[in-house]
């Protein structure tokens, strides 16, 4: 699903690449749209920032109280002038490490992390076994759908 397809469905995705390494940005709008469709929910806009390990470590400590870098941080969707909007922050170096460890492409890892973060903006939680299993199922389905379309 292309960025134009997502915008046609009403989802505006703003991507801010705040680091210098190349990244598969093209999967982000489609993965967010797939996660929303699978969850049966909508957002009007989603802001996705790509950051380095140092920046995400600072955010992780400030917002979650955890030290060190993490793969993705997201914030619950809120109503704004633009509608219901969420925010997702992805750490490229951690995504690269995880893709290598899991034996799949960086694009697939980006699809998984985008879907994961998008689900969190909707209120999904992964701090229980049931919640984690549901999120993993939805994010994997989102990534599979993206890979099938590529």
N, C-alpha and C positions, 0 to 999 in steps of 0.2 A: 504494500500500500504506500503510495507516494505522499510526500508532504502536501501536495495539492489535494489529494484524497482526504487527508486528515482535516485540512482547512475547510473542505466542502462539508465535512461532517460536523463542523463547528468547533473543532479543537485547534486553537492557535498555539503553536509550539515555538518558543523563543530559545535558541541555543546560544550560549555564551561560552566560547572556548577561551578560558583564562590561563592556558598553558601553551607550550610551544610545539609539542609533538603532534604528528598527524594522528587523526582518530576517525573512526567510521561514523561520522555524524549522521549520515543518511538513514541509519536504522532507527534513530531516536524517535522521530514522529510516528513511524509505523508501529514500533513496539509500544509506545504510549497508547496509541489508538487501539491496538489489539488488547492490551490489558484492560482498558476501559470497557471495550465491547464484551470481553469475557466476564467482567465483573458486573455488567449490566448497569453501568453508571456513566456519567458524563462529567466533563470539565469544560470550561470555556477556554481556558488557557493554562499552559504548563511552561514554566521556565526551567530549563535544564542548563546547569553550569558544569563545565569540565575543568577540573583543578588538578594541581600537583599534590604530592603527598604532604608537603609542609602545610599548605593551606587547609587541606581537609583534616589534618591532625589538630590544627588550631580550632576549627569548627567543631570537631568531635569532642574536644575538651570543653569548649564554651557551652555547647548546647546539650551534650549527652553525658558530660562528666567522665568520658573515657579517654585515656591517653593513647596516642599514636594514630596512625592513619587507618582509615576504614574504606570500604569500597563505595558506599553510597549513603548519603544522608538526605532525608526528605522532611518536609514540613507539611502539616495538615492543610488541605485546601481551605481557603477563606474566601468570603464574598468581597469583591472589590468593584470599582467602577467598570472593570472589564468583564465582570461576571465571577463565576466560581473558578478560582485559580490556585494551582499548587506549585511547589518548588522542589526540584530534585538536584542534588549535587553529586557528581560522579568523579571519582579519583582515577585518572587514567593509569598511573603506574600500578595501582592495586588491581585494576581491571586487567592490565597486561599480565601480571603475575598469575591471577586466577585463571585466565584463559589458558596460559601455558600449563598450569597445574592440572586443569581439567581436560586438556587435550582438544580444545576447540578454538575457533577463530575469535579474534578480538571483536568482530562484528556480533557474533553470537553472545559474547559476554556483555557487550553494550546493550543488546536487546534484553537480556535477563535483568541487568541492573536497572535499565530504564523501566521495565515492567514492574520490578520490585519497588522502586521508588514511587512510581505512579500509584501502585496499590496502597502504599503507606499514606499518600496524600488523601486517599479516599477513606482512611480510617482502619485499613487492615493492619493487623498486628501479628508479629511473629514471636511473641514472648511466651507462647504456649505451644505444646506439641501440635494441637489441632490447628491453631492459627498458622504456624510455620508450614505445616503440610499443605494447607489450602493455598498459601502464598506461593509455595514452591510449585504446586500444580499449575496455577494460573500463569506464573512467570515462565515456566517451561513451555506451556502451550503457546504463549505469546511468542517466545523465541522460535518455536517450531514453525509457526505460521509465517514468521518473517523469513526464515530460511527457505521455506517452501516457495515463497514468492520471489526469491533472489535467483 
